[in-house]
Amino acid sequence: MLALHKSTAVISLFLSSLTGAVPQASSPSSTALPTATPYYTFPPGTNVENLALRSNGGILANIISAPQIAYIPPSPPADSEAPVIASFGPPANGVLGVAEMEDDVFYVVTERDNLTTSIPTNGTGQVWRLDLRGCDDDVVEGKVTPELVANVKDSGLLNGVDAIKEIGVLLLADSIAGKIWRIEVSTGDISVAIEDELTAVDLSAQFRLGANGVHVQDSYAYFTNTGLQLYARTPISPAGYGTGPSEVLNQGSSSPAPDDFALTGQGSGAFITDADLMGVIRFEGNSGIAPLVATGTRPTAARLGMRCGDEDVLYISTAGNETFGGGIETYKYV
């Protein structure tokens, strides 16, 4: 059963501490957009910052309002309670990005924020390994023991993460340091993969967050920058280092607060969650960008279904507040 802490979402409150107000999203009812379908909703006060799908259809839900990962089995009963399968001790008080390196082996990042100021504590970012091999759908509470991979002592706010599976390397977006880190999971060695004007933090922006989500495909690292309101990509070497220059794919009011995203697998196409629009937008390269679906609460990340018959389903993690809980929503796109 999910044990709730009294902390609130790091990123949401960090934004409010810098701008003076929690971002106001467009009302889904004021648009003609379809609305995503609730798949699983956590208790009030729970903020789901990111998610990962297992090949069996189960979902890892990373909780940023507590240092925990919950597990949602395939097609969960309406009255079910998602067990907390992994918890993290100090300094962590929230879990953010997640990536699968090999089947059922995941890597997650944790951070610590100041619960009074809601500002992340520099140097508290950590990377952990979760091995779910051998775990069936009946994953029990506390069954998975996280293994520490690296302390990122120069981190600002580790956020999105993706795996370059062929070489055992993670790329991690740092939304405060304004760069993308590179970590070798076998050694814990840390270096900077990408750092330029497109990953940087714009201190004059409404949302003072730099690189946010990051995903790798076809020798490119794709990323969002919340403050700069952009979706971009950088060519990378076989070792995972940026070879530059970075290229802006979309920027501006069509996605005013881009968060994490899912690549469509078609060129540079992506489903991008946007906190300000309260929904997901679809970028299709030369075909442009358009709103896709509204979410019931603030969206934080998206993933495409992996099972047969599920490939055209978008899974979206959402944040909640003290009144309602975040969770997972789905949308079948065409």
KOLVO-512184 format. One record per residue (C-alpha): residue number from 0; residue in three letters; x, y, z. Coordinates in steps of 0.05 Angstrom, whole numbers, plus 32768, in hexadecimal, padded with zeros to 4 digits. Each point is the difference from the previous one (the first is absolute). Layout:
BEGIN
<num=NUM | residuo=ALA | u=X | v=Y | w=Z>
...
//
This chain:
BEGIN
<num=0 | residuo=MET | u=8000 | v=8000 | w=8000>
<num=1 | residuo=LEU | u=801A | v=8045 | w=7FEE>
<num=2 | residuo=ALA | u=801A | v=8025 | w=803E>
<num=3 | residuo=LEU | u=7FF7 | v=804A | w=7FF4>
<num=4 | residuo=HIS | u=8030 | v=8035 | w=8017>
<num=5 | residuo=LYS | u=7FEB | v=8049 | w=800B>
<num=6 | residuo=SER | u=8031 | v=801C | w=7FCC>
<num=7 | residuo=THR | u=7FE4 | v=801A | w=7FBE>
<num=8 | residuo=ALA | u=801B | v=7FFA | w=7FBA>
<num=9 | residuo=VAL | u=8047 | v=801A | w=7FFB>
<num=10 | residuo=ILE | u=7FFA | v=801C | w=7FBA>
<num=11 | residuo=SER | u=7FBA | v=801D | w=8007>
<num=12 | residuo=LEU | u=8011 | v=8024 | w=8041>
<num=13 | residuo=PHE | u=8045 | v=8013 | w=7FE7>
<num=14 | residuo=LEU | u=7FDF | v=8022 | w=7FC6>
<num=15 | residuo=SER | u=7FD1 | v=8024 | w=802F>
<num=16 | residuo=SER | u=8038 | v=8016 | w=802E>
<num=17 | residuo=LEU | u=8023 | v=8021 | w=7FC5>
<num=18 | residuo=THR | u=7FC3 | v=801F | w=7FDE>
<num=19 | residuo=GLY | u=7FD4 | v=8010 | w=803B>
<num=20 | residuo=ALA | u=7FC6 | v=7FD3 | w=7FEA>
<num=21 | residuo=VAL | u=7FF3 | v=7FB9 | w=7FED>
<num=22 | residuo=PRO | u=7FFA | v=7FFD | w=7FB4>
<num=23 | residuo=GLN | u=7FB8 | v=8006 | w=7FE9>
<num=24 | residuo=ALA | u=7FEE | v=7FCE | w=7FCC>
<num=25 | residuo=SER | u=7FCD | v=8008 | w=7FC9>
<num=26 | residuo=SER | u=7FBE | v=7FE0 | w=8011>
<num=27 | residuo=PRO | u=7FF4 | v=7FC0 | w=7FD9>
<num=28 | residuo=SER | u=7FB7 | v=8011 | w=7FFD>
<num=29 | residuo=SER | u=8010 | v=8041 | w=7FDB>
<num=30 | residuo=THR | u=801D | v=7FD9 | w=7FC5>
<num=31 | residuo=ALA | u=7FE6 | v=7FCE | w=7FCE>
<num=32 | residuo=LEU | u=8035 | v=7FCF | w=8014>
<num=33 | residuo=PRO | u=7FEF | v=7FB9 | w=8015>
<num=34 | residuo=THR | u=800F | v=7FEF | w=8048>
<num=35 | residuo=ALA | u=802E | v=7FC9 | w=8017>
<num=36 | residuo=THR | u=7FE1 | v=7FC6 | w=8026>
<num=37 | residuo=PRO | u=8014 | v=7FF4 | w=8049>
<num=38 | residuo=TYR | u=8025 | v=7FBE | w=8006>
<num=39 | residuo=TYR | u=8016 | v=8003 | w=8049>
<num=40 | residuo=THR | u=7FF8 | v=8038 | w=8032>
<num=41 | residuo=PHE | u=8028 | v=8006 | w=8041>
<num=42 | residuo=PRO | u=7FE7 | v=801F | w=8041>
<num=43 | residuo=PRO | u=7FFF | v=804C | w=8007>
<num=44 | residuo=GLY | u=8044 | v=8020 | w=8008>
<num=45 | residuo=THR | u=8023 | v=7FCE | w=7FD3>
<num=46 | residuo=ASN | u=8029 | v=801B | w=7FC6>
<num=47 | residuo=VAL | u=8017 | v=7FD0 | w=7FCA>
<num=48 | residuo=GLU | u=803C | v=801F | w=7FDD>
<num=49 | residuo=ASN | u=8011 | v=7FCA | w=7FCF>
<num=50 | residuo=LEU | u=7FF0 | v=7FB9 | w=7FEB>
<num=51 | residuo=ALA | u=801C | v=7FC3 | w=7FDE>
<num=52 | residuo=LEU | u=7FDC | v=7FC6 | w=7FE0>
<num=53 | residuo=ARG | u=8014 | v=7FB8 | w=8009>
<num=54 | residuo=SER | u=7FFB | v=7FD0 | w=7FC6>
<num=55 | residuo=ASN | u=7FC7 | v=7FDC | w=8025>
<num=56 | residuo=GLY | u=7FD7 | v=8041 | w=8003>
<num=57 | residuo=GLY | u=800F | v=8011 | w=8048>
<num=58 | residuo=ILE | u=8012 | v=8048 | w=8010>
<num=59 | residuo=LEU | u=8035 | v=801E | w=802E>
<num=60 | residuo=ALA | u=7FE7 | v=8042 | w=801B>
<num=61 | residuo=ASN | u=8036 | v=802E | w=801B>
<num=62 | residuo=ILE | u=7FE6 | v=802A | w=803A>
<num=63 | residuo=ILE | u=801F | v=8044 | w=8008>
<num=64 | residuo=SER | u=7FD6 | v=8011 | w=803D>
<num=65 | residuo=ALA | u=8023 | v=7FC7 | w=8025>
<num=66 | residuo=PRO | u=8040 | v=7FD9 | w=7FF3>
<num=67 | residuo=GLN | u=7FDA | v=7FC4 | w=7FE6>
<num=68 | residuo=ILE | u=7FEF | v=7FD8 | w=7FC2>
<num=69 | residuo=ALA | u=7FBC | v=7FE0 | w=7FFC>
<num=70 | residuo=TYR | u=7FED | v=7FC5 | w=7FD3>
<num=71 | residuo=ILE | u=7FBF | v=7FFE | w=7FD9>
<num=72 | residuo=PRO | u=7FF1 | v=7FBB | w=7FE3>
<num=73 | residuo=PRO | u=7FE0 | v=7FF7 | w=7FBB>
<num=74 | residuo=SER | u=7FB6 | v=8012 | w=8000>
<num=75 | residuo=PRO | u=7FFD | v=800F | w=804A>
<num=76 | residuo=PRO | u=7FBD | v=7FF7 | w=8024>
<num=77 | residuo=ALA | u=7FDC | v=8041 | w=8010>
<num=78 | residuo=ASP | u=8008 | v=7FF6 | w=804B>
<num=79 | residuo=SER | u=8048 | v=7FE8 | w=7FFF>
<num=80 | residuo=GLU | u=8039 | v=8022 | w=8026>
<num=81 | residuo=ALA | u=8042 | v=8004 | w=7FDC>
<num=82 | residuo=PRO | u=8038 | v=7FE5 | w=802C>
<num=83 | residuo=VAL | u=803F | v=8027 | w=800C>
<num=84 | residuo=ILE | u=8035 | v=7FD2 | w=7FE5>
<num=85 | residuo=ALA | u=803D | v=802C | w=800E>
<num=86 | residuo=SER | u=800F | v=8038 | w=8031>
<num=87 | residuo=PHE | u=803D | v=802D | w=8006>
<num=88 | residuo=GLY | u=8021 | v=801C | w=803E>
<num=89 | residuo=PRO | u=8020 | v=8045 | w=800B>
<num=90 | residuo=PRO | u=8013 | v=802B | w=7FDF>
<num=91 | residuo=ALA | u=7FC9 | v=7FED | w=7FCF>
<num=92 | residuo=ASN | u=7FBA | v=8019 | w=800B>
<num=93 | residuo=GLY | u=7FE5 | v=7FF7 | w=7FB9>
<num=94 | residuo=VAL | u=8009 | v=7FD3 | w=7FC3>
<num=95 | residuo=LEU | u=8003 | v=801E | w=7FBA>
<num=96 | residuo=GLY | u=8017 | v=7FE1 | w=7FBE>
<num=97 | residuo=VAL | u=8004 | v=7FB7 | w=7FEE>
<num=98 | residuo=ALA | u=801C | v=7FD8 | w=7FC5>
<num=99 | residuo=GLU | u=8004 | v=7FB6 | w=7FF0>
<num=100 | residuo=MET | u=8046 | v=7FE8 | w=7FEE>
<num=101 | residuo=GLU | u=7FEF | v=7FB7 | w=7FF3>
<num=102 | residuo=ASP | u=7FC0 | v=7FD8 | w=8008>
<num=103 | residuo=ASP | u=7FE6 | v=800E | w=8047>
<num=104 | residuo=VAL | u=803F | v=8024 | w=8016>
<num=105 | residuo=PHE | u=7FF1 | v=8049 | w=800D>
<num=106 | residuo=TYR | u=8028 | v=803D | w=8016>
<num=107 | residuo=VAL | u=7FE0 | v=8039 | w=8026>
<num=108 | residuo=VAL | u=8017 | v=8043 | w=801B>
<num=109 | residuo=THR | u=7FF0 | v=801D | w=8044>
<num=110 | residuo=GLU | u=8008 | v=8046 | w=801B>
<num=111 | residuo=ARG | u=7FF4 | v=8029 | w=803F>
<num=112 | residuo=ASP | u=7FDC | v=8042 | w=8004>
<num=113 | residuo=ASN | u=7FF9 | v=802F | w=803B>
<num=114 | residuo=LEU | u=7FB9 | v=7FF5 | w=8018>
<num=115 | residuo=THR | u=7FFC | v=8048 | w=8019>
<num=116 | residuo=THR | u=8019 | v=8024 | w=7FC2>
<num=117 | residuo=SER | u=7FF1 | v=7FC8 | w=7FCF>
<num=118 | residuo=ILE | u=8044 | v=800D | w=7FE0>
<num=119 | residuo=PRO | u=802A | v=7FC2 | w=7FEE>
<num=120 | residuo=THR | u=803E | v=7FF5 | w=8029>
<num=121 | residuo=ASN | u=803D | v=8001 | w=7FD3>
<num=122 | residuo=GLY | u=802B | v=7FC2 | w=7FFF>
<num=123 | residuo=THR | u=7FCB | v=7FD0 | w=801B>
<num=124 | residuo=GLY | u=7FF1 | v=7FDE | w=7FBE>
<num=125 | residuo=GLN | u=8009 | v=7FB4 | w=8000>
<num=126 | residuo=VAL | u=7FF8 | v=7FC9 | w=7FCC>
<num=127 | residuo=TRP | u=7FE6 | v=7FBC | w=8014>
<num=128 | residuo=ARG | u=7FF8 | v=7FBC | w=7FDF>
<num=129 | residuo=LEU | u=7FC0 | v=7FD6 | w=8008>
<num=130 | residuo=ASP | u=8000 | v=7FB8 | w=7FEB>
<num=131 | residuo=LEU | u=7FBA | v=7FE5 | w=7FF5>
<num=132 | residuo=ARG | u=8015 | v=7FC0 | w=7FDD>
<num=133 | residuo=GLY | u=7FDB | v=7FC7 | w=801D>
<num=134 | residuo=CYS | u=7FC9 | v=802C | w=801D>
<num=135 | residuo=ASP | u=7FBB | v=7FED | w=7FE6>
<num=136 | residuo=ASP | u=7FC1 | v=802B | w=8002>
<num=137 | residuo=ASP | u=7FF8 | v=7FF4 | w=804A>
<num=138 | residuo=VAL | u=803B | v=802B | w=8013>
<num=139 | residuo=VAL | u=7FFB | v=8008 | w=804B>
<num=140 | residuo=GLU | u=800D | v=803E | w=8029>
<num=141 | residuo=GLY | u=8049 | v=800E | w=800C>
<num=142 | residuo=LYS | u=8017 | v=7FC5 | w=7FD6>
<num=143 | residuo=VAL | u=8033 | v=8026 | w=7FD4>
<num=144 | residuo=THR | u=8040 | v=8018 | w=8020>
<num=145 | residuo=PRO | u=801E | v=803D | w=7FDC>
<num=146 | residuo=GLU | u=804A | v=7FFD | w=7FF1>
<num=147 | residuo=LEU | u=8025 | v=8042 | w=8001>
<num=148 | residuo=VAL | u=8025 | v=800E | w=7FBF>
<num=149 | residuo=ALA | u=8019 | v=8047 | w=8008>
<num=150 | residuo=ASN | u=7FFE | v=803F | w=802B>
<num=151 | residuo=VAL | u=7FFD | v=803B | w=7FD0>
<num=152 | residuo=LYS | u=8021 | v=8032 | w=802E>
<num=153 | residuo=ASP | u=7FFF | v=8039 | w=7FCD>
<num=154 | residuo=SER | u=7FB6 | v=7FF7 | w=7FF0>
<num=155 | residuo=GLY | u=7FCC | v=8036 | w=8005>
<num=156 | residuo=LEU | u=7FBF | v=7FDA | w=7FF3>
<num=157 | residuo=LEU | u=8005 | v=7FBD | w=7FDC>
<num=158 | residuo=ASN | u=7FC1 | v=7FF7 | w=7FD8>
<num=159 | residuo=GLY | u=7FF5 | v=7FD8 | w=7FC1>
<num=160 | residuo=VAL | u=802B | v=7FC4 | w=7FEF>
<num=161 | residuo=ASP | u=8009 | v=7FD0 | w=7FC6>
<num=162 | residuo=ALA | u=802D | v=7FC4 | w=7FF2>
<num=163 | residuo=ILE | u=8030 | v=7FF3 | w=7FC7>
<num=164 | residuo=LYS | u=7FF8 | v=7FB5 | w=8008>
<num=165 | residuo=GLU | u=8038 | v=7FEA | w=7FD1>
<num=166 | residuo=ILE | u=8036 | v=801F | w=802B>
<num=167 | residuo=GLY | u=7FE2 | v=8001 | w=8045>
<num=168 | residuo=VAL | u=7FFC | v=804B | w=8005>
<num=169 | residuo=LEU | u=7FCB | v=802E | w=801D>
<num=170 | residuo=LEU | u=7FF2 | v=8048 | w=7FEA>
<num=171 | residuo=LEU | u=7FE1 | v=802B | w=8037>
<num=172 | residuo=ALA | u=7FE2 | v=8045 | w=7FF6>
<num=173 | residuo=ASP | u=8011 | v=8031 | w=8038>
<num=174 | residuo=SER | u=7FCB | v=8036 | w=8003>
<num=175 | residuo=ILE | u=8027 | v=802E | w=802F>
<num=176 | residuo=ALA | u=8048 | v=7FF6 | w=7FE8>
<num=177 | residuo=GLY | u=7FE7 | v=8006 | w=7FB8>
<num=178 | residuo=LYS | u=8024 | v=7FC5 | w=7FE3>
<num=179 | residuo=ILE | u=7FF9 | v=7FB7 | w=7FEF>
<num=180 | residuo=TRP | u=802C | v=7FD0 | w=8028>
<num=181 | residuo=ARG | u=801D | v=7FBE | w=7FE7>
<num=182 | residuo=ILE | u=8008 | v=7FC6 | w=8031>
<num=183 | residuo=GLU | u=801F | v=7FBC | w=7FF4>
<num=184 | residuo=VAL | u=7FD6 | v=7FD1 | w=8029>
<num=185 | residuo=SER | u=8036 | v=7FCB | w=8008>
<num=186 | residuo=THR | u=8032 | v=8030 | w=8020>
<num=187 | residuo=GLY | u=7FD7 | v=803B | w=8017>
<num=188 | residuo=ASP | u=802D | v=802F | w=7FD8>
<num=189 | residuo=ILE | u=7FE0 | v=8044 | w=7FF5>
<num=190 | residuo=SER | u=800E | v=8032 | w=7FC9>
<num=191 | residuo=VAL | u=7FDB | v=8036 | w=7FD9>
<num=192 | residuo=ALA | u=7FE1 | v=7FE8 | w=7FBF>
<num=193 | residuo=ILE | u=7FDF | v=8041 | w=7FE8>
<num=194 | residuo=GLU | u=8003 | v=8047 | w=801A>
<num=195 | residuo=ASP | u=7FEE | v=803A | w=7FD4>
<num=196 | residuo=GLU | u=7FD0 | v=803A | w=7FF9>
<num=197 | residuo=LEU | u=7FC5 | v=7FD2 | w=7FF3>
<num=198 | residuo=THR | u=8009 | v=7FD6 | w=803F>
<num=199 | residuo=ALA | u=800E | v=803E | w=802B>
<num=200 | residuo=VAL | u=7FD3 | v=8021 | w=8033>
<num=201 | residuo=ASP | u=7FE2 | v=8043 | w=7FEB>
<num=202 | residuo=LEU | u=7FFE | v=8029 | w=8040>
<num=203 | residuo=SER | u=7FD1 | v=8032 | w=7FDF>
<num=204 | residuo=ALA | u=7FCD | v=7FCB | w=7FEE>
<num=205 | residuo=GLN | u=7FBF | v=7FF5 | w=8025>
<num=206 | residuo=PHE | u=8015 | v=7FB8 | w=800F>
<num=207 | residuo=ARG | u=8049 | v=7FFF | w=8013>
<num=208 | residuo=LEU | u=800D | v=7FB8 | w=7FEC>
<num=209 | residuo=GLY | u=8030 | v=7FEB | w=7FC9>
<num=210 | residuo=ALA | u=8006 | v=7FBB | w=7FE0>
<num=211 | residuo=ASN | u=7FC6 | v=7FD5 | w=8019>
<num=212 | residuo=GLY | u=7FF0 | v=7FC1 | w=7FDA>
<num=213 | residuo=VAL | u=8034 | v=7FDB | w=7FD6>
<num=214 | residuo=HIS | u=7FFA | v=7FC3 | w=7FD2>
<num=215 | residuo=VAL | u=8030 | v=7FE0 | w=7FCE>
<num=216 | residuo=GLN | u=7FF0 | v=7FE8 | w=7FBA>
<num=217 | residuo=ASP | u=8028 | v=7FF7 | w=7FC0>
<num=218 | residuo=SER | u=8041 | v=8022 | w=8017>
<num=219 | residuo=TYR | u=7FDB | v=803C | w=801D>
<num=220 | residuo=ALA | u=7FEF | v=8016 | w=8046>
<num=221 | residuo=TYR | u=7FBC | v=8021 | w=8000>
<num=222 | residuo=PHE | u=7FEF | v=802E | w=803A>
<num=223 | residuo=THR | u=7FD0 | v=8035 | w=801A>
<num=224 | residuo=ASN | u=8012 | v=8040 | w=8023>
<num=225 | residuo=THR | u=7FC6 | v=801A | w=802A>
<num=226 | residuo=GLY | u=8019 | v=8048 | w=800A>
<num=227 | residuo=LEU | u=8012 | v=8009 | w=7FB7>
<num=228 | residuo=GLN | u=7FBF | v=7FE0 | w=7FEA>
<num=229 | residuo=LEU | u=8023 | v=7FD2 | w=7FCF>
<num=230 | residuo=TYR | u=8008 | v=7FBA | w=7FE5>
<num=231 | residuo=ALA | u=8044 | v=7FF4 | w=7FE1>
<num=232 | residuo=ARG | u=8033 | v=7FCB | w=7FED>
<num=233 | residuo=THR | u=804B | v=7FF8 | w=8000>
<num=234 | residuo=PRO | u=8029 | v=7FCE | w=7FD8>
<num=235 | residuo=ILE | u=8027 | v=7FD1 | w=802D>
<num=236 | residuo=SER | u=803C | v=7FD4 | w=7FF6>
<num=237 | residuo=PRO | u=7FFE | v=7FB4 | w=8008>
<num=238 | residuo=ALA | u=801A | v=800C | w=8047>
<num=239 | residuo=GLY | u=7FC5 | v=802D | w=8011>
<num=240 | residuo=TYR | u=8022 | v=8045 | w=7FFE>
<num=241 | residuo=GLY | u=7FE1 | v=803A | w=7FDB>
<num=242 | residuo=THR | u=8023 | v=8012 | w=7FC0>
<num=243 | residuo=GLY | u=7FD5 | v=803E | w=7FF3>
<num=244 | residuo=PRO | u=7FE6 | v=8030 | w=7FEE>
<num=245 | residuo=SER | u=7FBC | v=7FF8 | w=8020>
<num=246 | residuo=GLU | u=7FC3 | v=800C | w=7FD4>
<num=247 | residuo=VAL | u=7FBE | v=801F | w=8015>
<num=248 | residuo=LEU | u=7FC6 | v=7FD6 | w=7FE7>
<num=249 | residuo=ASN | u=7FC7 | v=8028 | w=8020>
<num=250 | residuo=GLN | u=7FFE | v=803D | w=802C>
<num=251 | residuo=GLY | u=7FCC | v=8031 | w=801A>
<num=252 | residuo=SER | u=7FB8 | v=8005 | w=8016>
<num=253 | residuo=SER | u=7FEA | v=7FBF | w=7FDF>
<num=254 | residuo=SER | u=8023 | v=7FDE | w=803B>
<num=255 | residuo=PRO | u=800B | v=8034 | w=8037>
<num=256 | residuo=ALA | u=8017 | v=7FD1 | w=8037>
<num=257 | residuo=PRO | u=801A | v=7FBF | w=7FE1>
<num=258 | residuo=ASP | u=8010 | v=7FC8 | w=8030>
<num=259 | residuo=ASP | u=8013 | v=7FB8 | w=7FF1>
<num=260 | residuo=PHE | u=7FEA | v=7FDE | w=7FC0>
<num=261 | residuo=ALA | u=7FFC | v=7FC0 | w=7FD7>
<num=262 | residuo=LEU | u=8020 | v=7FF9 | w=7FBC>
<num=263 | residuo=THR | u=7FD0 | v=7FE5 | w=7FCB>
<num=264 | residuo=GLY | u=8035 | v=7FD9 | w=7FDB>
<num=265 | residuo=GLN | u=7FF2 | v=8028 | w=7FC1>
<num=266 | residuo=GLY | u=803B | v=802F | w=7FF5>
<num=267 | residuo=SER | u=8000 | v=8037 | w=8033>
<num=268 | residuo=GLY | u=7FB6 | v=7FF6 | w=8012>
<num=269 | residuo=ALA | u=7FED | v=8004 | w=8049>
<num=270 | residuo=PHE | u=7FC6 | v=8002 | w=8031>
<num=271 | residuo=ILE | u=8013 | v=8039 | w=802F>
<num=272 | residuo=THR | u=7FDF | v=800B | w=8043>
<num=273 | residuo=ASP | u=7FF4 | v=8049 | w=8011>
<num=274 | residuo=ALA | u=7FEE | v=8019 | w=8045>
<num=275 | residuo=ASP | u=7FE6 | v=8043 | w=7FE9>
<num=276 | residuo=LEU | u=7FD2 | v=7FE2 | w=7FCB>
<num=277 | residuo=MET | u=7FE8 | v=7FC9 | w=8030>
<num=278 | residuo=GLY | u=8009 | v=7FCC | w=7FCB>
<num=279 | residuo=VAL | u=802B | v=7FDF | w=7FCB>
<num=280 | residuo=ILE | u=8015 | v=801D | w=7FBD>
<num=281 | residuo=ARG | u=8016 | v=7FDA | w=7FC3>
<num=282 | residuo=PHE | u=803D | v=8016 | w=7FD8>
<num=283 | residuo=GLU | u=8006 | v=7FE3 | w=7FBB>
<num=284 | residuo=GLY | u=803E | v=8020 | w=7FE2>
<num=285 | residuo=ASN | u=7FF1 | v=8026 | w=7FC0>
<num=286 | residuo=SER | u=7FB6 | v=7FF4 | w=800B>
<num=287 | residuo=GLY | u=8003 | v=802E | w=803D>
<num=288 | residuo=ILE | u=7FE4 | v=7FFB | w=8046>
<num=289 | residuo=ALA | u=7FB9 | v=7FFB | w=801B>
<num=290 | residuo=PRO | u=7FDC | v=7FF3 | w=8042>
<num=291 | residuo=LEU | u=7FEF | v=7FB6 | w=8006>
<num=292 | residuo=VAL | u=7FDB | v=7FF1 | w=8041>
<num=293 | residuo=ALA | u=7FEE | v=8023 | w=8041>
<num=294 | residuo=THR | u=8010 | v=7FE0 | w=8043>
<num=295 | residuo=GLY | u=7FD7 | v=8003 | w=8040>
<num=296 | residuo=THR | u=803B | v=801A | w=8028>
<num=297 | residuo=ARG | u=8045 | v=801C | w=7FF0>
<num=298 | residuo=PRO | u=8025 | v=7FD0 | w=7FD1>
<num=299 | residuo=THR | u=8049 | v=7FF0 | w=800F>
<num=300 | residuo=ALA | u=8018 | v=7FC9 | w=7FD0>
<num=301 | residuo=ALA | u=7FE7 | v=7FD1 | w=7FCA>
<num=302 | residuo=ARG | u=8011 | v=7FBA | w=7FE7>
<num=303 | residuo=LEU | u=7FE6 | v=7FD6 | w=7FC6>
<num=304 | residuo=GLY | u=7FE1 | v=7FBC | w=800C>
<num=305 | residuo=MET | u=802E | v=7FC4 | w=7FF5>
<num=306 | residuo=ARG | u=7FD2 | v=7FC4 | w=7FFB>
<num=307 | residuo=CYS | u=7FDF | v=7FE5 | w=7FC2>
<num=308 | residuo=GLY | u=7FC1 | v=8029 | w=7FF3>
<num=309 | residuo=ASP | u=8019 | v=8036 | w=8030>
<num=310 | residuo=GLU | u=8031 | v=8024 | w=7FD2>
<num=311 | residuo=ASP | u=7FD0 | v=8039 | w=7FF1>
<num=312 | residuo=VAL | u=7FF0 | v=800E | w=8048>
<num=313 | residuo=LEU | u=8022 | v=803B | w=8023>
<num=314 | residuo=TYR | u=800B | v=7FF9 | w=804B>
<num=315 | residuo=ILE | u=8005 | v=8042 | w=8025>
<num=316 | residuo=SER | u=8017 | v=800D | w=8047>
<num=317 | residuo=THR | u=7FDF | v=8039 | w=8025>
<num=318 | residuo=ALA | u=800A | v=8029 | w=803F>
<num=319 | residuo=GLY | u=7FCD | v=800D | w=8036>
<num=320 | residuo=ASN | u=7FF8 | v=802F | w=803C>
<num=321 | residuo=GLU | u=7FE3 | v=7FFD | w=8046>
<num=322 | residuo=THR | u=7FBA | v=7FF9 | w=7FE4>
<num=323 | residuo=PHE | u=8009 | v=7FCC | w=7FCA>
<num=324 | residuo=GLY | u=8034 | v=7FCC | w=7FEE>
<num=325 | residuo=GLY | u=802B | v=7FF9 | w=7FC3>
<num=326 | residuo=GLY | u=8007 | v=7FBF | w=7FDB>
<num=327 | residuo=ILE | u=8000 | v=7FE2 | w=7FBB>
<num=328 | residuo=GLU | u=7FD2 | v=8012 | w=7FC6>
<num=329 | residuo=THR | u=7FFB | v=7FE1 | w=7FBB>
<num=330 | residuo=TYR | u=7FEE | v=8016 | w=7FBA>
<num=331 | residuo=LYS | u=7FFA | v=7FD8 | w=7FC1>
<num=332 | residuo=TYR | u=801A | v=802A | w=7FC7>
<num=333 | residuo=VAL | u=7FFC | v=7FF8 | w=7FB5>
//
